[in-house]
Amino acid sequence: MKTTKTLIMALVATCGCLMAQAGEYQPKFLCGVVKADSWTTGNNMEGIYELDLASGGLSKLTEGSDVYQAPLGGAVYEDGIMKGVHFKTMWDDFEQTETYVLYHVQYDMNTWERVKLYALSTIERNYISSCGLAHDPVTGKNYGIFYNFNMSWQVVNRKLAEIDFSTNTPTRTIIGTASIPMAAIAFSDQGVLYGVGEDGWLYAISTANPGAIGEIEVFPLGDMGIDNISTNPSTMTYDKRTGKFYWAVVLNDQKSYLYEINPTIGSVAATQLMQLPDNSWLVNLEVMEQSEQTLTGDVNCDGEVTATDITCLYNYLLNGDETYIATSDVDGDGDITTVDITVIYSILLGE
């Protein structure tokens, strides 16, 4: 759990060394698709897809249609397994109203075969995330802002909670009440939880328990200038290679878009990158790992060797920042030392 002071320090660290966008690098995303304009009742193609930013293409990674593969209640990708909660609507003859059936689902990310489908009882109805789930890469914990329903399926409030998928019935540990509705949430690689508010602002969200007050702390970082966010599914993820967030959202015109979010304090902005193919509705967005040949000395993998690579190496040596640890051993001797900085200086000098 982070205190206010440590959260602010982490915010500064997150924004202090954002990597330059690569000249050739464009992220690819893993996501679930739950709706598209061309789909019909008999031709729903829910499932796992790859979104390629460079080509603008959205391609299905699995055969057929599997609604459980795109969990509407939110999912995380952890240790090669997609873990989440899916809900389906059904008519309750006794209550004469629509109700929900909830399932804890898990899929092997190598084969996309289902490894768990466990029905949750109606008592456990408060497992539906209002803005997707988020995995903290620092602590390994999973979080969501969940709807809290009464017995008539009316939303009473929203609460930030940690969720553990290690048992059939996931354990949900309430942290505090969230007064600002979030459209999507995601962690940075520094372990800072960010949220896009339904008001179009970007927020930092404290995961510390507020105690008797009961309401979690949120810190407004800037207005992104988008005020027509719908209540339809929305999802966000962080790319450690660019230091940017990417956000897929359905606006009030029922068209869906992908935005790039700059989280830098004082320069917060959302840039529209594309209208999503077939106005697809995305959930559980995640940046896919891409194995690429990197230049010697290109610590931050932006496609060129610059003084920024030296800065990132210094951040590791002075502060223990392991963001670039995989590419920081420039001389290949098995250790990350000041010698690696000297090698980069030599490259920059043309030696």
N, C-alpha and C positions, 0 to 999 in steps of 0.2 A: 504494500500500500504506500502511496506517495503522499507526503505532506504538501502543503501549498508551496513551501520554500523549495523542496526538491523538484516539484513539478515545474516551477518557473525556471530553475536551473536547467532542467532537461529540455525545456522549450528553447532556451538560448542555445544549448548544444545542438539541438536538432536543426536550428536555422543557421547555425554559424558556419557550417561547411557543406552547403548543398553542392552536389556534383553538377558540373556543366552537362547539358544534354549532349549526347554523342552525335557526331555528324551522321553516322550510319545506323546507330542503335535506335530501334523503335521497339517499345515493349509489346509483348504478346500476353494475352490474358486468358485465364481459365474462368469459366462462368457457367451458371445455369441459366437456361432460357425458359421462361414460363408462359410467354405469349408473343405472338407476332401477327402482323396485319393479314398475312396470306393464309394463316391457319384457319381451318374450319373444324366443326365439331368432330368430324370423322378423320381429320388430318392434323391432330395436335402432335407436335414434335418436341415435347418437353425432354430435357436431358442436358448433358454436358457438352459445352461448345468451346471452341477456341476463337478469340477475337484478335485479329492481327491488325495492329494500328497502321503498319506500313501500307498494307494492301486495302485496308478497310473491310476485309472479308470476315464473315462469321461462319465457321465450319463446324459441323457436328462431329464429335469424337466417338460417339457410340451409336449402335444400330437401334432402329425403332424408337419407340416412345416410352419413357419411364418417368412418371410424375414425381416419384420419390427421389430421383436423381437431381432434382432442382428444389431442395427443401425451402418451402415458403417461410417457414419459421426461423430461418437463418442457419448457416453452417460455417464451419471452419475447416481448414486443411492442416492436418497435424500428423506428423510422423508417417506420411504416406497414406493416410486415411482421411476421407471426408466425413465429418461428423456433424449431424444437425437434427433439426426437428421439422417434420413436414406436417401440414394440417390440411384436411379435406373437409369441405362443407357437406352436410347431409340434413335431411328433413327429419325432425323428431315428431313422430305421430302423437306422442303423449303430451309434449309441450306445445305442439302445433306451431313450431317455429324452426328456423335454421339453427343448427348447432355445428360443432366441430369435432372431428376425430383427429387425435394427435398421434404421431409416430416418431419414435427415436430411430433414425436411420444412419447407417454407415456404409461407405463404399471404399473398396480397394482402389487407389488412384492409379495403379499400374494396369489393372485389367478392367476397372470400372464395374466389377462384379459386386453385388450387394452382399455385405457380410453381416448386416444387422437390420432387422425390421421388427421393432418392438412397440406394440400398441400401448399408449399411456392412458390411464383412466381419466374420466372427466374431472376427478378431483385435481389432477395435475394439469389443468387447462391453462395455467399461466406460464407456459413455455414458449409462447409466440413472441419473438423479438419484433419490436416496432421499427427497427432500423438495421437489421442484420446483426451478425455476431462478429467479434473481432478477437484475433489471437495476439497476445502480448509476446513478442519474440524474446524479451528479456527474462520474464518470469515463467513463461510457458503456460500461463493461465488464459482462459477464454472468458470473454465478457459479452454482455448484451444489455440493451435497455428494453425491458419486457413490459408488455401490456399486463396489467393486473385486472382481471375480469371479476365481476360478481356472478352470482348463480344464474343471472339472466343474460350472461355474455355481454354485459355492458362494461365499457372501460372505466375503471375507477381512477387509476393513475398509471404512471410509468415508473419503473424502478430499475436502477442500475444493479446488475447482479453478476456474480461469477458463476459460470456453469461448468460442471465437470461431467464428461461423457463416459467415464470409466465403468459405470454400472448400467444395467438395463434402463433403470429409471434415473435420468441425469439428476445430479445434485445441484440445486440452485441456491446460492448463498446471497441474500439481499444485502446490498451495501447502503443504498439510500434512495430517496425519491428524486426523480428527474423532472424538474418543473418546465424545462424548455424542451419541446418535442424535437427530436432529431430525425432527419431523413436518412442518414447513414453515418456509420462510425468506422474508424480504422486506427490502428496503431502505427506510429513511426518506428524505425529500427532502434530508436532510443527508448522505446517503451512509453511514449506519450500517447494518450488516447485523444484523438481528434474527432469532432463531430460536425456534420453539416446540419445546421438547424433548418427547420421548415420555414424559417423567416429569411433564409438566404445568407446567414452569417456563418463563418467558420469559428468553431469553439475548441478550446482545450478543455478536457473533462478530467477532473480529479477522480481517481479510483480509491481514495482514502475514505474510510468510514466516517461520516460526519457526526456520529455519536447521537446525543439527545436531540440535536437540531433536526436530523433526519433528511435534510436536503443536500444533495451532493453539490460541490462547487464546480461551476463552469466559468471559463474565462473567455470573453469575446475577443477574437483576434482580428476580425475585419469583415466588412460587408462585401460579398462576392457579386452583388448586383443582380441577383436572380430572385425574383419575387413571385414566380408562378409555378412553384414546385407542387406537384400533385401528391396525393397520399398513396399513390401506387408504389410498387416495389422500387427501391433505390439502393444502390450498393457502392461502396468505396474501398479502395485499396491503396497501398503505399509502395512506391518503387524506390528501393534504396540506391539504385544506380543513378537516378535522376534527382532524388530528394523531393519528388513531387507526389501528390495524391492524384488518383484518377477516379472519377465518379460517374456512374451511369445512372440516369434519372429519367423518369417520365414526367413531362411538364403538363400543365393544365390543358394544352391543346392536344393531349394524348399522343404526342410525338416524343420519341426517346432520343437522348443525346449522350455523348461521352464528353466529359469536361476534364481538363487538366487543372489542378488546384495548386497554386503556389502558397505554401503556408508561412512564408517569411513575414514576421511581424513588421507592419508598416507597408508591406507590399502585397497583402493578401488579395488574390484575384482568381477568378475561374475563367479559363479560356475554352471556348467550345471547339473541340477537335473534329467532331463528325456527328452527323445524324446516324443513328445506329441502323444497320440493314434491316429492312422490313419492319421498322419501328419495334424492334424486339425489346421485351422487358427482361432485364438481366437481374440475377441475384447472385450473391456469393462470389463477387469478383476477386480475382487473385492474379498477381503478376507471375507469369511463368518463368522459370529459370531457363536461360539461354546460354549454352556453352559456346563461347566464341574465342577465337585466337586473339590474344591481346598483345599490344606492343610492349616491349621491354621498357619499364619505367612508367607505363600507363596505369598508375595505381587505382584510379577511380573509373577505369574502363570507359572513358568518354571518347576514345578513338584517337587521342593525341597525347603527347608528353608535354606538360606545361608546369609552371610553378605551382599550380593547384595540387599536383601530385605530391610535391614536396610538403605542402601544407598538410595534406591528409596523412602523410607519413609521420610528420611531427605530432599530429593529434594522437597517433597511436603511441609513439615513444614517450610523450609527455603526459597524456591523459588516459592511456589504456583503451582508447576508442578502437574496437575491433571491427568496425564497419568494413575496412579494406584489408583485413588480415590475410585473406586468401591471395592478394596480389601485391602485398607489400615487400615480400622477399625478392627484391629486384635482382640481386646478384646470384640468387639460387643456392646460397650456402646453408639453407635450413634455418637461419636466424634472421630476425628483423632488427637491424642496428643502424647507426649513423652511416655506416658504409653504404647502405642502400641509398641514402640521401645523396652521398657523394657520387654514386653511379648516375643518378638522375641529373645532377649538376653537369656531369661530363657529357651526357646526352644532349642537354640544352646548349652546351658550348660547342657541340659538334665534334667532340673528341672521340 
